[in-house]
Amino acid sequence: MTVETQEETYTIDEVLAAATPGHRLILWNDDTNTFEHVINCLMKHLQYTADEAEDIAWKVHTKGKCAVLEGSYTEVEVYRKILKSEGLTVSVD
């Protein structure tokens, strides 16, 4: 049995476009997590200050969601998995 494959080539611009920031990690409001837990997770994993994390928690509470990180897909996906393991509701946009 013979399998044929087609080689794909990319320009440097295509490679750089895929690696550049452009993806956002979105934190969603839910009925499960407390303000304290959300704030602690943001401080622990994303190095926000207590005041910044509290501001984000209030924004999520009042608006339903908030972007908490912007970067390459790989970077954002790593943090999505970390925050999800803490029980937070997150997605990549």
LOTOR-664368 format. One record per atom (N, C-alpha, C, CB): residue in three letters; z, x, y. Coordinates in steps of 0.1 Angstrom, whole numbers, plus 5000, padded with zeros to 4 digits. Each point is the difference from the previous one (the first is absolute). Glycine has a CB too. Example, Ala and Ser with C-alpha at 12.3 -4.5 7.8 and 13.67 -1.06 7.14 Angstrom:
LOTOR-664368
ALA507851324943/ALA500049915012/ALA500050095012/ALA501249814988/SER498150155023/SER500050095011/SER500849925011/SER497850124994/
end
This chain:
LOTOR-664368
MET500050084988/MET500049925012/MET500050095012/MET501249814988/THR497950165022/THR499950085012/THR500549915012/THR498150134990/VAL502749945018/VAL500549935012/VAL499550075012/VAL502149924988/GLU497250005021/GLU499550065012/GLU500949975011/GLU497649984992/THR502650125016/THR500949985012/THR499250055012/THR502150034988/GLN498249915023/GLN499350045013/GLN501050075009/GLN498549804998/GLU501150325007/GLU500950085008/GLU500049935014/GLU499550214987/GLU501749785018/GLU500249955014/GLU500350125009/GLU500949774991/THR498550225021/THR500250105010/THR500549945013/THR498350154989/TYR502649925018/TYR500549945012/TYR499850115011/TYR501749864987/THR498150095025/THR500050095012/THR501450035004/THR497849915007/ILE502450205000/ILE501350045005/ILE500649885009/ILE499350254999/ASP499849685009/ASP500549895008/ASP500649894991/ASP498350065018/GLU501149914971/GLU500549904991/GLU501350044994/GLU497649934995/VAL502550195001/VAL501350054994/VAL501149995011/VAL498750154984/LEU501049905028/LEU501050005010/LEU500449855004/LEU499150225009/ALA499949694991/ALA500349875004/ALA501049934990/ALA497849985011/ALA502150064976/ALA500849954990/ALA501450055001/ALA498149974985/ALA502150155020/ALA501250075001/ALA500849985013/ALA499050174985/THR500349775025/THR500749985013/THR500849885000/THR498150125011/PRO502949884998/PRO500949885001/PRO499149885003/PRO501950145008/GLY498649754988/GLY499349885002/GLY500649884992/GLY497950135005/HIS503049914986/HIS500649904992/HIS501549985005/HIS498650064980/ARG501849825019/ARG501449975005/ARG500849944989/ARG499149965023/LEU502250084977/LEU501049944991/LEU500749895007/LEU500350224988/ILE499649665006/ILE500549885007/ILE501349964992/ILE497749935008/LEU503350055000/LEU501349954995/LEU500049855003/LEU501250225003/TRP499149704987/TRP499949855001/TRP501449945000/TRP497850004989/ASN502449895018/ASN501349934999/ASN500149934987/ASN499949965025/ASP501350044970/ASP500349934987/ASP501449945001/ASP498550154987/ASP501949775003/ASP501349935000/ASP501050084991/ASP498949785004/THR500750344992/THR500850084990/THR500850115007/THR498349944983/ASN501150145025/ASN500650125005/ASN500849975013/ASN498150134990/THR503049945011/THR500949995012/THR499450095011/THR502049944986/PHE498550035026/PHE499650095011/PHE500550144997/PHE500149815017/GLU501150204978/GLU500650134998/GLU499250084989/GLU502349905005/HIS497350034985/HIS499250074989/HIS498650055006/HIS501149864982/VAL498350065026/VAL498750035006/VAL500250125009/VAL499249764998/ILE501850235011/ILE500250115009/ILE500350134993/ILE500949845016/ASN500050164974/ASN500350124992/ASN498850064993/ASN502349914996/CYS496850004999/CYS498850054993/CYS499150075010/CYS500249824983/LEU499650125029/LEU499150065010/LEU500550135005/LEU499449775007/MET502050244994/MET500650135004/MET499850104989/MET501649885015/LYS498750094973/LYS500050094989/LYS498750054997/LYS502049884991/HIS497050035008/HIS498750044995/HIS498950035010/HIS500549864981/LEU499750085031/LEU499050025011/LEU500550085012/LEU498949794992/GLN502450255007/GLN500750085010/GLN500049935014/GLN499350204987/TYR500849675013/TYR500249935012/TYR501550015005/TYR498149844994/THR502150165019/THR501450005004/THR500649864998/THR499550175018/ALA501849824983/ALA500649874997/ALA499549895010/ALA502050124992/ASP497849925021/ASP499549915010/ASP498649964997/ASP501550105017/GLU497649994979/GLU498649974997/GLU499949914988/GLU499350225010/ALA501549814980/ALA500049924987/ALA500549865003/ALA500450214987/GLU500649785022/GLU500549865003/GLU498949925008/GLU502450095000/ASP497049985009/ASP498949935007/ASP498949954991/ASP500550155020/ILE499149944970/ILE499049964990/ILE500549884992/ILE499250244999/ALA502149764997/ALA500549894992/ALA500049875007/ALA501550164989/TRP498849855024/TRP499949875008/TRP498649965002/TRP502150075012/LYS497050024990/LYS498649965002/LYS499549934987/LYS499650195016/VAL500749874972/VAL499649944987/VAL500649864999/VAL499950234990/HIS501449765014/HIS500749874999/HIS499349895009/HIS502150134995/THR497649915017/THR499449905010/THR498549984998/THR501950075016/LYS497450034981/LYS498549995000/LYS499449994985/LYS500050135022/GLY500949904968/GLY499649994987/GLY499550134993/GLY499449775006/LYS500250335002/LYS499550124995/LYS500050115011/LYS498649884983/CYS501350245013/CYS499950115010/CYS499450134993/CYS502049915013/ALA497150154993/ALA499550134995/ALA501150115002/ALA497649935005/VAL502750144984/VAL501150105001/VAL499550144998/VAL501649834992/LEU497150185004/LEU499550144998/LEU498549995001/LEU501950074986/GLU497450035019/GLU498650015000/GLU499650144996/GLU499849835019/GLY499250174972/GLY499550134995/GLY498949984990/GLY502350095003/SER497550024989/SER499049994990/SER500449904989/SER499350245005/TYR499749714987/TYR500449914990/TYR501050064990/TYR497749905002/THR502150224995/THR500950074990/THR501450005005/THR498150144992/GLU502149905021/GLU501350015006/GLU500749865001/GLU499350215013/VAL500049704991/VAL500549865002/VAL500449944986/VAL498649975021/GLU500550064969/GLU500349944987/GLU501250064994/GLU497649974997/VAL502750165005/VAL501250064995/VAL501349935006/VAL498850224998/TYR501249765015/TYR501149935006/TYR500149854997/TYR499850165019/ARG499049784978/ARG500149864995/ARG500749994987/ARG497849965011/LYS501950144980/LYS500750004987/LYS501550025002/LYS497950084989/ILE502550015020/ILE501450045002/ILE500749875005/ILE499450255005/LEU500149695006/LEU500649895006/LEU500149884990/LEU499350085023/LYS499649904969/LYS500049894990/LYS501150034990/LYS497549965004/SER502750164992/SER501050034990/SER501449975006/SER498650184990/GLU501549815023/GLU501349975006/GLU500149845002/GLU500050225012/GLY499049714983/GLY500049865001/GLY499449945012/GLY502050014987/LEU497450075022/LEU499449945012/LEU498649954997/LEU501350165014/THR498349744994/THR498749954999/THR499050075009/THR501049774994/VAL498150315000/VAL499150085008/VAL498649994995/VAL501950165005/SER497149875003/SER498650014996/SER499350105009/SER500049754993/VAL498850295002/VAL499250095008/VAL498849925006/VAL500650194984/ASP499249845029/ASP499049935007/ASP498950105004/ASP501649835009/
end
